[in-house]
Amino acid sequence: MTEDGSDGALVRRVIEGDIEAFAGLVARHRERGLRFAAAMLGDAADAEEVLQDAFVRAYRGLRGCREPDRFGSWFLRILMNRCRTRGARRRREALFVRDDVALERAASPPPADLEWHAEIDRALAQLDPLQREAFLLKHVEGLEYGEMVRITGARESALKMRVKRACDRLRVLLAEADDGRYR
């Protein structure tokens, strides 16, 4: 990617007054952000609302982005905090749900996989929210622990333990759901 299209270049352009350049950042980070918010909140409408709020907050606070080339991580931290706030406001643990609209937009898995995907969603929903968050950042978003530390503010050892506990719990929950059907 050329320098003109990098996150850092777009951030600098916005700070210098090119408001249109923010659309490039939104386009680049919208899908990932929506996927993360939907997984954390379990509701497409809430995810969309939180995502929009996070983009507004990012735009307003763009001068506070100390590392413009790492806009994606900085934005993910804002989004994660908005998801936490929304989850706390709802006063119930976030649940994963099957969203038919999102499923239609995504590539359709083979029919046999749909039932297993539902089991995975149910298992993820049973995790402690901090464990689910760490698991999603590591295994869905593919982040390294150093990046996760910058995003969450948690210590690396705590994040590793959350991911390990999430994996251990998921193994148990999915083994119970499996009962031989998915081998």
Steps between C-alpha positions, in 0.01 A plus 500: 500500500632843421569751773204710380261216582647388832313551826768743612471707185121512527515602867746778421279623214195515729695687768617746233138572407414242230181374661428276199807288582319364807271310262803294397563403861134410548496289184816318602397423860120472485467129420748388765344734755149382426607135525665565837210703642242244385699219662533696825141624518308226322265743330544650153313822581700560818822417315422751224412771752812440708715495185362835386555645846859372499569660161359832621716482812805407290440795268463743789806364677720443196763747620546270801604209278871493589591243236304582182636194319335287770157661461336155474615395847416839647153485347447141620573614856235774470253247358577247771433762769172597334399131493582469871293808577205373297519158665506654847208728415291208388563347845522152368776290360533544126364205304587378155206477263454384147435805284331397174598822319866458595488135399361590158783749446764247600604205289261219581666205671386150405168415671666244729728775631213732598403287797862482616536879460194543721662276763818707484298821543320351802829392653660842444199667662562299817852635546581772749490830302871572556591148390277533192658835416855360530407189300347708220798735482747208488323235295249693287685826442838325500677755718832441676505533878701824484228659289233364733681662795494838322131464417368368831745648749518160671832330576621240251494226765136582580406488131676166452314360799165630368564344159609171658196488728273588208650219290472252788137595563416487128651150474273379779189673367555385142580144608166494682324634189684265267373163626655353186293690244780718365791257468 
